[in-house]
Amino acid sequence: MDVIKQTELSMFYNFWDFDLNMPTFPLNTDGIDPAGSNIVIRNVKITNFDDAVAVKPANQDFQTCKCSENILVENCTVVYGVGMTIGSVPPNTSHNCVRNVTFRNISFTRPFKAI
């Protein structure tokens, strides 16, 4: 769906702040939530009102991956969005782990936050 249609729908359903001229956003609309190792996310366009890419931790309880690591996110376009995120890393007795994450050549249009 293009940005114009999303804007029209936001206005129709009262998810629009006319003072700021931007949508109020429904939460929990993450674009991509990778957790694993040796991941490449490339050449995508994400339009949402939450994290565009949110790298999630892995831990010792995972069968195939003990750490979310070696992740490359590049050549992406984000419209609105809350940005590129590493996190939501709560304490865990199994040791949550995120390492070696690279965001490169990311273009933001009207972001709420970026990286």
Secondary structure as a PSIPRED ss2 file (coil, helix, strand):
# PSIPRED VFORMAT (PSIPRED V4.0)

   1 M C   1.000  0.000  0.000
   2 D C   1.000  0.000  0.000
   3 V H   0.000  1.000  0.000
   4 I H   0.000  1.000  0.000
   5 K H   0.000  1.000  0.000
   6 Q H   0.000  1.000  0.000
   7 T H   0.000  1.000  0.000
   8 E H   0.000  1.000  0.000
   9 L H   0.000  1.000  0.000
  10 S H   0.000  1.000  0.000
  11 M H   0.000  1.000  0.000
  12 F H   0.000  1.000  0.000
  13 Y C   1.000  0.000  0.000
  14 N C   1.000  0.000  0.000
  15 F C   1.000  0.000  0.000
  16 W E   0.000  0.000  1.000
  17 D E   0.000  0.000  1.000
  18 F C   1.000  0.000  0.000
  19 D C   1.000  0.000  0.000
  20 L C   1.000  0.000  0.000
  21 N C   1.000  0.000  0.000
  22 M E   0.000  0.000  1.000
  23 P E   0.000  0.000  1.000
  24 T C   1.000  0.000  0.000
  25 F C   1.000  0.000  0.000
  26 P C   1.000  0.000  0.000
  27 L C   1.000  0.000  0.000
  28 N C   1.000  0.000  0.000
  29 T C   1.000  0.000  0.000
  30 D C   1.000  0.000  0.000
  31 G C   1.000  0.000  0.000
  32 I E   0.000  0.000  1.000
  33 D C   1.000  0.000  0.000
  34 P C   1.000  0.000  0.000
  35 A C   1.000  0.000  0.000
  36 G C   1.000  0.000  0.000
  37 S E   0.000  0.000  1.000
  38 N E   0.000  0.000  1.000
  39 I E   0.000  0.000  1.000
  40 V E   0.000  0.000  1.000
  41 I E   0.000  0.000  1.000
  42 R E   0.000  0.000  1.000
  43 N C   1.000  0.000  0.000
  44 V C   1.000  0.000  0.000
  45 K E   0.000  0.000  1.000
  46 I E   0.000  0.000  1.000
  47 T E   0.000  0.000  1.000
  48 N E   0.000  0.000  1.000
  49 F C   1.000  0.000  0.000
  50 D C   1.000  0.000  0.000
  51 D E   0.000  0.000  1.000
  52 A E   0.000  0.000  1.000
  53 V E   0.000  0.000  1.000
  54 A E   0.000  0.000  1.000
  55 V E   0.000  0.000  1.000
  56 K C   1.000  0.000  0.000
  57 P C   1.000  0.000  0.000
  58 A E   0.000  0.000  1.000
  59 N C   1.000  0.000  0.000
  60 Q C   1.000  0.000  0.000
  61 D C   1.000  0.000  0.000
  62 F C   1.000  0.000  0.000
  63 Q C   1.000  0.000  0.000
  64 T C   1.000  0.000  0.000
  65 C C   1.000  0.000  0.000
  66 K C   1.000  0.000  0.000
  67 C C   1.000  0.000  0.000
  68 S E   0.000  0.000  1.000
  69 E E   0.000  0.000  1.000
  70 N E   0.000  0.000  1.000
  71 I E   0.000  0.000  1.000
  72 L E   0.000  0.000  1.000
  73 V E   0.000  0.000  1.000
  74 E E   0.000  0.000  1.000
  75 N E   0.000  0.000  1.000
  76 C E   0.000  0.000  1.000
  77 T E   0.000  0.000  1.000
  78 V E   0.000  0.000  1.000
  79 V E   0.000  0.000  1.000
  80 Y E   0.000  0.000  1.000
  81 G C   1.000  0.000  0.000
  82 V C   1.000  0.000  0.000
  83 G E   0.000  0.000  1.000
  84 M E   0.000  0.000  1.000
  85 T E   0.000  0.000  1.000
  86 I E   0.000  0.000  1.000
  87 G C   1.000  0.000  0.000
  88 S C   1.000  0.000  0.000
  89 V C   1.000  0.000  0.000
  90 P C   1.000  0.000  0.000
  91 P C   1.000  0.000  0.000
  92 N C   1.000  0.000  0.000
  93 T C   1.000  0.000  0.000
  94 S C   1.000  0.000  0.000
  95 H C   1.000  0.000  0.000
  96 N C   1.000  0.000  0.000
  97 C E   0.000  0.000  1.000
  98 V E   0.000  0.000  1.000
  99 R E   0.000  0.000  1.000
 100 N E   0.000  0.000  1.000
 101 V E   0.000  0.000  1.000
 102 T E   0.000  0.000  1.000
 103 F E   0.000  0.000  1.000
 104 R E   0.000  0.000  1.000
 105 N E   0.000  0.000  1.000
 106 I E   0.000  0.000  1.000
 107 S E   0.000  0.000  1.000
 108 F E   0.000  0.000  1.000
 109 T E   0.000  0.000  1.000
 110 R C   1.000  0.000  0.000
 111 P C   1.000  0.000  0.000
 112 F C   1.000  0.000  0.000
 113 K C   1.000  0.000  0.000
 114 A C   1.000  0.000  0.000
 115 I C   1.000  0.000  0.000
